[in-house]
């Protein structure tokens, strides 16, 4: 029975998982259109894609939240208070978010009085001298570290949390492909730079040949050989076969590209980091991930009141119109 099943599988291979099929299509269209023609394209990528998709799913499922984000929560929730300098900054984030504006124009925005989104903000800290109690004394020159956040962004708003989560999983996988695509683009740029340098080096080598400057000619020949070797290595890395091998390794090692880190801190009402709750610190927790810009970004799932978002959009639009008139 097992032998028969194996033979049937060879004749009629099992259908590809729809998620993997879509991922293969995405790779063909985004990474390199020549890759699908490479021997073993689907077979060699199926396992790494499965691993990467599972990893992205686990990463998104582990995001904190949903956390209520709004004016009321600014006064009640230490995390929301730490995220924004003032309650008005929440309106600024909502009103200027193009994704929120686009979402509110859709009929599906009326399915619920709340919607969900990924809230991302750049995690930053700065040193300062400030007031602090030390024993029975109040000093104004105490070294402090202030926590604050900037560049707030809302991603994939939707009334259904599962829809937001599904699209975030797709975005996480696309981040992996984007990083590999950027790597290939850098290799192509390096190849063009090396080609120019090699042409110049060979020209200098030819000029020195028979000129009596043996030392200079030897140096030029060494440079040509080194550049030639570097160019050969990059050409090999850009071959579809090598790209396929490296892409499989990249997806199999998704953890190296997307490394979320749970963060727990204590912060007071002024944003000053504290060692523990005994120093008037309130506990806040979030996930941190290094973005494409090289900065660390807070990530939480946010739950936002639709009417509050609509009012914020209207407020920002009104301010922009006033500026246009002036």
RASULCOR-V13874 format. One record per residue. RES is the residue in one letter. OMEGA is omega in whole degrees, 0 to 359 (none if undefined). BURIAL is b if it has 9 or more other C-alpha atoms within 8 Angstrom, else e. Layout:
BEGIN
RES|OMEGA|BURIAL / RES|OMEGA|BURIAL
END
This chain:
BEGIN
X|179|e / X|179|e / X|179|e / X|180|e / X|179|e / X|179|e / X|179|e / X|180|b / X|177|b / X|181|e / X|180|e / X|182|e / X|181|e / X|181|e / X|180|e / X|174|e / X|182|e / X|179|e / X|180|e / X|178|b / X|179|b / X|179|e / X|178|b / X|177|b / X|180|e / X|178|b / X|180|b / X|183|b / X|188|e / X|184|b / X|181|b / X|182|e / X|180|b / X|185|e / X|181|b / X|179|b / X|181|e / X|182|b / X|177|e / X|184|e / X|184|b / X|184|e / X|184|e / X|181|b / X|185|b / X|180|b / X|178|b / X|178|b / X|179|b / X|179|b / X|182|b / X|179|b / X|178|b / X|180|e / X|179|b / X|178|b / X|179|b / X|179|e / X|182|b / X|181|b / X|183|e / X|180|e / X|178|b / X|177|b / X|6|e / X|178|b / X|176|b / X|180|e / X|181|b / X|183|b / X|182|e / X|183|e / X|178|b / X|180|b / X|188|e / X|187|e / X|181|e / X|180|b / X|179|e / X|179|b / X|179|b / X|183|b / X|187|b / X|179|b / X|179|e / X|176|e / X|178|b / X|178|e / X|175|b / X|176|b / X|180|b / X|180|b / X|182|b / X|185|b / X|183|b / X|179|b / X|179|b / X|179|e / X|178|b / X|178|b / X|180|b / X|180|e / X|183|b / X|177|b / X|184|e / X|178|e / X|183|e / X|179|e / X|182|b / X|179|e / X|182|e / X|178|e / X|174|e / X|171|b / X|183|b / X|177|b / X|170|b / X|176|b / X|178|b / X|177|b / X|181|b / X|181|b / X|182|b / X|177|b / X|177|e / X|178|e / X|177|e / X|172|e / X|183|b / X|180|b / X|176|b / X|177|e / X|175|e / X|187|e / X|179|e / X|185|e / X|173|e / X|180|e / X|182|b / X|182|e / X|182|e / X|178|b / X|183|e / X|173|b / X|183|b / X|176|b / X|174|b / X|184|b / X|180|b / X|177|e / X|180|e / X|181|b / X|173|b / X|186|b / X|174|b / X|176|b / X|178|b / X|178|b / X|179|b / X|182|e / X|183|b / X|177|e / X|178|e / X|181|b / X|180|b / X|181|e / X|177|b / X|176|b / X|177|b / X|180|b / X|178|e / X|178|b / X|179|b / X|176|e / X|177|e / X|179|b / X|181|b / X|179|b / X|178|e / X|178|b / X|179|b / X|177|e / X|179|e / X|179|b / X|178|e / X|178|e / X|179|b / X|177|b / X|178|e / X|179|b / X|179|b / X|178|e / X|180|e / X|178|b / X|179|b / X|181|e / X|180|b / X|177|b / X|180|e / X|181|e / X|179|b / X|177|b / X|178|e / X|178|b / X|180|b / X|180|e / X|183|e / X|182|b / X|178|b / X|181|e / X|182|e / X|179|e / X|186|b / X|181|b / X|180|e / X|180|e / X|178|b / X|178|e / X|179|e / X|180|b / X|178|b / X|179|e / X|179|b / X|180|b / X|180|e / X|179|e / X|179|b / X|179|b / X|179|e / X|180|b / X|179|b / X|180|e / X|180|e / X|177|b / X|178|b / X|180|e / X|181|e / X|175|b / X|181|e / X|180|b / X|180|b / X|177|b / X|180|b / X|179|b / X|181|e / X|178|e / X|178|b / X|179|b / X|180|b / X|180|b / X|179|b / X|181|b / X|182|b / X|182|b / X|182|e / X|180|e / X|181|e / X|183|b / X|177|e / X|180|b / X|176|e / X|182|e / X|174|e / X|183|e / X|171|b / X|183|b / X|178|b / X|186|b / X|179|b / X|179|e / X|181|b / X|179|b / X|181|b / X|181|b / X|181|e / X|182|b / X|182|b / X|180|e / X|180|e / X|179|b / X|176|b / X|185|b / X|172|b / X|181|b / X|178|b / X|175|b / X|182|b / X|181|b / X|178|b / X|181|b / X|178|e / X|180|e / X|179|e / X|180|e / X|174|b / X|182|b / X|170|b / X|176|b / X|171|b / X|171|b / X|183|b / X|173|b / X|190|b / X|178|b / X|182|b / X|183|b / X|177|e / X|177|b / X|179|b / X|178|b / X|179|b / X|178|b / X|180|b / X|180|b / X|180|b / X|178|b / X|179|b / X|179|e / X|179|e / X|178|e / X|179|e / X|179|e / X|180|e / X|179|e / X|181|e / X|none|e
END
